[in-house]
Amino acid sequence: MLSAGRTPMKKQIKNTEAIFPMPVLLVATFNEDGTPNVMNAAWGTMVSRDMVALNLTETHKTVQNIKARKGFVVHIADAAHVVEADYFGVVSGNSEPDKFKKSGLTFVRSELVDAPVINELPIAIECEFVEYQSGATGLGVIGRVAAVSVEEACMKDGRVDIDALCAIAFDPYTHGYYKVGGRVGDAFKDGLQIK
């Protein structure tokens, strides 16, 4: 046990994307010819209840598609589709126009935005393009959430069942994928024990 004032020894490591877990988000868009394109993006988050931010450079085919079509769908990747999720991260839509078809996944057109909803993935967040923020401190793609849909098998008592979802997270330290699951506490409640 450490005495007051002493800190545990930590070793500095090479600077990396140090926040873990990072989400594995699959961002779906339509190309100019109407074919679907998907990319794997770990740098994405909510910036408010109905706004998402994806830290993507303008060189990505996905960003070009988002700007042209004004819509995109963010999917949360699951353990059952880790191979496809990784494929979407290692193959660029700029060099492989049939990227989605090769994955074996299927889609339907969103009724709300000009983008595909991937049938096999458990959560789809349909977004309207708001703006692209560039520069050193820009967030990249900003979108407004138009709708969120969840597979019924991943619902329990009207809420998303995280264990059933089997979402995966990216490990930036060793470049691994990990399944997210196993509830360990209750937010906005457990901390009250200290109050």
LINTA-V588710 format. One line per field, one symbol per residue. phi: phi as a letter, one per 20 degrees, with the letter a starting at -180 (. if undefined). A space follows every 10 residues. Layout:
BEGIN
phi = ???
END
This chain:
BEGIN
phi = .eegnedffc dfcgfbfeec edfdddedbd fgenefccce ceebaedagc cdcdecefff ggfgffffem bacedefcff cfffffgfed deffdcfdgf gffnecbcff edceaedffe efccdecefd adddnfdfen fdcefeaccc ggfddblmcf egffflfdce dffcmddcfe rnfdadfmcg fffeg
END
